[in-house]
């Protein structure tokens, strides 16, 4: 029945950008008595697995450092999460793919979630992604907003950061602090220096100008130069160049507390916490994008070695280490990734993969010692 509604029927996992073409990838599918077959057939190797329902729809994709241990955990009635019990209750088939390393399984899991969008997965789904970017719109009156998709309409994008109430509160506070508009796009912007046919101050589109949290570019009350000055200051905060807004919020909070304006002090405290949270997250991402550009050699359980080209904290490509026949082509690939202007802007679509890389090296910091600089890799 599922095909009547246009769902994408599952056939196999499909190709991978992170598994070498000459690598050995073993795929196994089991049906019927799942627990017994997992016990006897699932290997103690890293890989990915998927669960299918009776309509051949892929319910869930997961990764495992040890496939056998991970899959058997779904059948243990004691100690398993309720979600695992419901999932295995709907599953009629299990398919798994053995991969050479745990790192390869992390990348493959994300790749499969993007491709198949299993309804039981949450992280990584393009339509339900939990990551977002702080964007600054284009002229005539840019402002800050959160979005999951960066388009050519923005003049700058920062992140990714975890989407949620804290991020929304931080963006709202920054627009207030820098007095940037946050009204809908169709709202007309009028600057007194653009030669309006009907000069004069127009009614504001909202109350923010009256309470002092917006310059009111919709009213003709501020010049283009004054508004651009505020946007430059907001951008300086997002790039980490100017964090004075944190000092201002902290000072105002302390003054409100001294004046026994406790509700205002509490509101300023919440604003300060949100903006500080955003500042810390953006600083972490900037550091990762700046420092995480290297070649990461990973030895597999099958004896093979894969070079993962990591640029701006995301995996751009995977290839075999060079030999006499491939040395020149490997050097050309390294130049294309690290020197030929492959920017970080195209990584905004791959926010989840950036998080995978950052979390991996945070969990295994000693793995950084195995990484090779692009220049050193080109000479091998």
MOCORQUI-V287680 format. One record per residue. N is the residue number from 0. RES is the residue in one letter. OMEGA is omega in whole degrees, 0 to 359 (999 if undefined). BURIAL is + if it has 16 or more other ideal C-beta (glycine too) atoms within 10 Angstrom, else -. D_CENTER is the distance of its C-alpha to the mean C-alpha in whole Angstrom. Layout:
n=(N | N)
res=(RES | RES)
omega=(OMEGA | OMEGA)
burial=(BURIAL | BURIAL)
d_center=(D_CENTER | D_CENTER)
This chain:
n=(0 | 1 | 2 | 3 | 4 | 5 | 6 | 7 | 8 | 9 | 10 | 11 | 12 | 13 | 14 | 15 | 16 | 17 | 18 | 19 | 20 | 21 | 22 | 23 | 24 | 25 | 26 | 27 | 28 | 29 | 30 | 31 | 32 | 33 | 34 | 35 | 36 | 37 | 38 | 39 | 40 | 41 | 42 | 43 | 44 | 45 | 46 | 47 | 48 | 49 | 50 | 51 | 52 | 53 | 54 | 55 | 56 | 57 | 58 | 59 | 60 | 61 | 62 | 63 | 64 | 65 | 66 | 67 | 68 | 69 | 70 | 71 | 72 | 73 | 74 | 75 | 76 | 77 | 78 | 79 | 80 | 81 | 82 | 83 | 84 | 85 | 86 | 87 | 88 | 89 | 90 | 91 | 92 | 93 | 94 | 95 | 96 | 97 | 98 | 99 | 100 | 101 | 102 | 103 | 104 | 105 | 106 | 107 | 108 | 109 | 110 | 111 | 112 | 113 | 114 | 115 | 116 | 117 | 118 | 119 | 120 | 121 | 122 | 123 | 124 | 125 | 126 | 127 | 128 | 129 | 130 | 131 | 132 | 133 | 134 | 135 | 136 | 137 | 138 | 139 | 140 | 141 | 142 | 143 | 144 | 145 | 146 | 147 | 148 | 149 | 150 | 151 | 152 | 153 | 154 | 155 | 156 | 157 | 158 | 159 | 160 | 161 | 162 | 163 | 164 | 165 | 166 | 167 | 168 | 169 | 170 | 171 | 172 | 173 | 174 | 175 | 176 | 177 | 178 | 179 | 180 | 181 | 182 | 183 | 184 | 185 | 186 | 187 | 188 | 189 | 190 | 191 | 192 | 193 | 194 | 195 | 196 | 197 | 198 | 199 | 200 | 201 | 202 | 203 | 204 | 205 | 206 | 207 | 208 | 209 | 210 | 211 | 212 | 213 | 214 | 215 | 216 | 217 | 218 | 219 | 220 | 221 | 222 | 223 | 224 | 225 | 226 | 227 | 228 | 229 | 230 | 231 | 232 | 233 | 234 | 235 | 236 | 237 | 238 | 239 | 240 | 241 | 242 | 243 | 244 | 245 | 246 | 247 | 248 | 249 | 250 | 251 | 252 | 253 | 254 | 255 | 256 | 257 | 258 | 259 | 260 | 261 | 262 | 263 | 264 | 265 | 266 | 267 | 268 | 269 | 270 | 271 | 272 | 273 | 274 | 275 | 276 | 277 | 278 | 279 | 280 | 281 | 282 | 283 | 284 | 285 | 286 | 287 | 288 | 289 | 290 | 291 | 292 | 293 | 294 | 295 | 296 | 297 | 298 | 299 | 300 | 301 | 302 | 303 | 304 | 305 | 306 | 307 | 308 | 309 | 310 | 311 | 312 | 313 | 314 | 315 | 316 | 317 | 318 | 319 | 320 | 321 | 322 | 323 | 324 | 325 | 326 | 327 | 328 | 329 | 330 | 331 | 332 | 333 | 334 | 335 | 336 | 337 | 338 | 339 | 340 | 341 | 342 | 343 | 344 | 345 | 346 | 347 | 348 | 349 | 350 | 351 | 352 | 353 | 354 | 355 | 356 | 357 | 358 | 359 | 360 | 361 | 362 | 363 | 364 | 365 | 366 | 367 | 368 | 369 | 370 | 371 | 372 | 373 | 374 | 375 | 376 | 377 | 378 | 379)
res=(X | X | X | X | X | X | X | X | X | X | X | X | X | X | X | X | X | X | X | X | X | X | X | X | X | X | X | X | X | X | X | X | X | X | X | X | X | X | X | X | X | X | X | X | X | X | X | X | X | X | X | X | X | X | X | X | X | X | X | X | X | X | X | X | X | X | X | X | X | X | X | X | X | X | X | X | X | X | X | X | X | X | X | X | X | X | X | X | X | X | X | X | X | X | X | X | X | X | X | X | X | X | X | X | X | X | X | X | X | X | X | X | X | X | X | X | X | X | X | X | X | X | X | X | X | X | X | X | X | X | X | X | X | X | X | X | X | X | X | X | X | X | X | X | X | X | X | X | X | X | X | X | X | X | X | X | X | X | X | X | X | X | X | X | X | X | X | X | X | X | X | X | X | X | X | X | X | X | X | X | X | X | X | X | X | X | X | X | X | X | X | X | X | X | X | X | X | X | X | X | X | X | X | X | X | X | X | X | X | X | X | X | X | X | X | X | X | X | X | X | X | X | X | X | X | X | X | X | X | X | X | X | X | X | X | X | X | X | X | X | X | X | X | X | X | X | X | X | X | X | X | X | X | X | X | X | X | X | X | X | X | X | X | X | X | X | X | X | X | X | X | X | X | X | X | X | X | X | X | X | X | X | X | X | X | X | X | X | X | X | X | X | X | X | X | X | X | X | X | X | X | X | X | X | X | X | X | X | X | X | X | X | X | X | X | X | X | X | X | X | X | X | X | X | X | X | X | X | X | X | X | X | X | X | X | X | X | X | X | X | X | X | X | X | X | X | X | X | X | X | X | X | X | X | X | X | X | X | X | X | X | X | X | X | X | X | X | X | X | X | X | X | X | X | X | X | X | X | X | X)
omega=(187 | 184 | 180 | 183 | 174 | 179 | 181 | 182 | 182 | 175 | 173 | 183 | 179 | 184 | 181 | 174 | 186 | 176 | 183 | 183 | 181 | 179 | 180 | 180 | 181 | 179 | 181 | 175 | 177 | 178 | 175 | 182 | 190 | 186 | 181 | 181 | 176 | 182 | 185 | 187 | 185 | 181 | 176 | 182 | 176 | 179 | 177 | 179 | 177 | 178 | 183 | 176 | 184 | 178 | 180 | 174 | 179 | 182 | 191 | 173 | 179 | 178 | 180 | 170 | 176 | 186 | 184 | 180 | 183 | 183 | 178 | 181 | 178 | 185 | 176 | 184 | 180 | 174 | 180 | 178 | 179 | 180 | 180 | 179 | 179 | 181 | 182 | 176 | 178 | 184 | 175 | 179 | 175 | 176 | 177 | 182 | 179 | 182 | 187 | 184 | 177 | 179 | 178 | 180 | 177 | 180 | 181 | 178 | 180 | 179 | 182 | 178 | 177 | 185 | 189 | 180 | 180 | 188 | 178 | 176 | 178 | 181 | 175 | 180 | 181 | 183 | 183 | 184 | 181 | 180 | 180 | 181 | 174 | 184 | 172 | 182 | 181 | 179 | 15 | 183 | 182 | 175 | 183 | 176 | 177 | 176 | 177 | 181 | 178 | 181 | 180 | 182 | 181 | 176 | 177 | 177 | 184 | 180 | 16 | 173 | 178 | 179 | 180 | 184 | 181 | 180 | 179 | 180 | 180 | 180 | 178 | 180 | 180 | 176 | 177 | 184 | 181 | 176 | 177 | 180 | 171 | 181 | 181 | 181 | 183 | 180 | 182 | 177 | 182 | 174 | 184 | 182 | 181 | 174 | 180 | 178 | 181 | 185 | 180 | 181 | 179 | 177 | 179 | 180 | 179 | 184 | 188 | 178 | 181 | 181 | 173 | 179 | 178 | 178 | 177 | 178 | 177 | 184 | 187 | 184 | 180 | 179 | 177 | 181 | 180 | 181 | 180 | 176 | 179 | 179 | 177 | 178 | 178 | 179 | 178 | 176 | 183 | 177 | 179 | 182 | 183 | 180 | 183 | 180 | 177 | 178 | 180 | 179 | 180 | 179 | 179 | 179 | 179 | 179 | 179 | 178 | 179 | 179 | 180 | 173 | 193 | 178 | 178 | 179 | 179 | 178 | 178 | 176 | 179 | 178 | 179 | 180 | 181 | 181 | 178 | 176 | 180 | 179 | 180 | 181 | 180 | 178 | 179 | 179 | 179 | 180 | 180 | 180 | 181 | 188 | 185 | 172 | 185 | 175 | 183 | 178 | 181 | 177 | 181 | 178 | 180 | 179 | 180 | 175 | 179 | 172 | 174 | 180 | 183 | 181 | 182 | 177 | 174 | 179 | 182 | 184 | 175 | 180 | 179 | 175 | 185 | 169 | 184 | 183 | 187 | 187 | 182 | 180 | 177 | 178 | 179 | 178 | 178 | 178 | 181 | 183 | 191 | 186 | 189 | 174 | 175 | 188 | 179 | 183 | 180 | 178 | 182 | 176 | 186 | 182 | 182 | 180 | 174 | 178 | 178 | 181 | 182 | 180 | 180 | 183 | 172 | 180 | 181 | 183 | 180 | 179 | 178 | 180 | 180 | 185 | 183 | 176 | 179 | 180 | 179 | 180 | 181 | 181 | 182 | 999)
burial=(- | - | - | - | - | - | - | - | - | + | - | - | + | - | - | + | - | + | + | + | - | - | + | - | + | - | - | + | - | + | - | - | - | + | - | - | + | + | - | - | - | + | - | - | + | + | + | + | + | + | + | + | + | - | - | - | + | + | + | + | + | + | + | + | - | - | + | + | - | + | + | - | - | + | - | - | - | - | - | - | - | - | - | - | - | - | + | + | - | - | + | - | + | + | + | + | + | + | + | + | + | + | + | + | + | + | + | + | + | + | + | + | + | + | + | + | + | + | - | + | + | - | - | + | + | - | - | - | + | + | + | + | + | + | + | + | + | - | - | - | + | + | + | + | + | + | + | + | - | + | - | - | - | + | - | + | + | + | + | + | + | - | + | - | - | + | + | - | + | + | + | + | + | + | + | + | + | + | + | + | + | + | + | - | - | - | - | - | + | + | + | - | - | - | - | - | - | - | - | - | - | - | - | + | + | - | - | + | + | - | - | - | + | + | + | + | + | + | + | + | + | + | - | + | - | - | + | - | - | + | + | - | + | + | + | - | + | + | - | - | - | - | - | - | + | - | - | - | + | - | - | + | + | - | - | + | - | - | - | - | - | - | - | - | + | - | - | + | + | - | + | + | - | + | + | + | + | + | + | - | + | + | - | - | + | + | - | + | + | - | - | + | + | + | + | + | - | + | - | + | - | - | - | + | - | + | + | + | + | + | + | + | + | + | + | + | - | + | + | - | + | + | - | - | - | - | - | - | - | + | - | - | + | + | - | - | + | + | - | - | - | - | - | - | - | - | + | + | - | + | + | + | + | + | + | + | + | + | - | + | + | - | - | - | - | - | - | - | - | - | + | + | - | + | - | - | + | + | - | -)
d_center=(35 | 31 | 32 | 34 | 30 | 29 | 26 | 25 | 27 | 26 | 28 | 26 | 23 | 23 | 23 | 20 | 18 | 18 | 22 | 25 | 27 | 30 | 28 | 30 | 28 | 30 | 29 | 31 | 31 | 33 | 35 | 38 | 38 | 34 | 35 | 38 | 36 | 33 | 36 | 38 | 35 | 32 | 31 | 30 | 28 | 24 | 22 | 21 | 23 | 23 | 25 | 27 | 29 | 33 | 32 | 30 | 26 | 23 | 23 | 20 | 19 | 18 | 18 | 21 | 23 | 26 | 26 | 30 | 29 | 26 | 27 | 31 | 29 | 28 | 32 | 33 | 34 | 34 | 31 | 29 | 26 | 28 | 25 | 25 | 29 | 28 | 26 | 29 | 31 | 30 | 29 | 32 | 31 | 29 | 27 | 26 | 25 | 26 | 24 | 25 | 23 | 20 | 17 | 18 | 18 | 14 | 13 | 16 | 15 | 11 | 13 | 16 | 14 | 13 | 16 | 18 | 16 | 18 | 19 | 19 | 16 | 13 | 10 | 8 | 11 | 10 | 13 | 12 | 8 | 8 | 5 | 7 | 8 | 12 | 14 | 18 | 20 | 23 | 26 | 29 | 27 | 24 | 22 | 18 | 16 | 13 | 11 | 9 | 10 | 12 | 15 | 18 | 20 | 18 | 19 | 16 | 13 | 11 | 8 | 5 | 7 | 8 | 10 | 13 | 17 | 16 | 14 | 16 | 19 | 18 | 18 | 21 | 23 | 22 | 23 | 26 | 27 | 26 | 28 | 26 | 26 | 24 | 26 | 26 | 26 | 29 | 31 | 33 | 33 | 36 | 37 | 40 | 40 | 39 | 43 | 43 | 46 | 46 | 45 | 45 | 43 | 41 | 40 | 37 | 34 | 33 | 34 | 32 | 34 | 37 | 35 | 34 | 30 | 30 | 33 | 33 | 33 | 34 | 37 | 38 | 39 | 36 | 37 | 34 | 34 | 34 | 31 | 29 | 30 | 28 | 25 | 25 | 25 | 22 | 20 | 22 | 21 | 17 | 18 | 19 | 23 | 24 | 24 | 27 | 26 | 25 | 29 | 30 | 28 | 30 | 33 | 33 | 33 | 35 | 38 | 37 | 38 | 41 | 42 | 42 | 39 | 37 | 35 | 34 | 33 | 31 | 29 | 29 | 28 | 25 | 24 | 24 | 22 | 19 | 19 | 20 | 17 | 14 | 16 | 16 | 12 | 12 | 15 | 13 | 10 | 13 | 15 | 13 | 12 | 16 | 17 | 15 | 17 | 20 | 21 | 20 | 23 | 23 | 26 | 27 | 29 | 31 | 32 | 30 | 27 | 24 | 23 | 19 | 18 | 15 | 15 | 12 | 11 | 10 | 13 | 15 | 18 | 20 | 24 | 27 | 29 | 31 | 35 | 38 | 37 | 33 | 33 | 33 | 31 | 28 | 29 | 28 | 25 | 24 | 26 | 24 | 20 | 21 | 24 | 24 | 22 | 18 | 16 | 13 | 13 | 12 | 9 | 7 | 8 | 6 | 3 | 4 | 7 | 6 | 6 | 9 | 11 | 10 | 12 | 14 | 16 | 16 | 18 | 20 | 20 | 24 | 22 | 21 | 25 | 25 | 23 | 25 | 24 | 24 | 28 | 29 | 28 | 29 | 33 | 33)
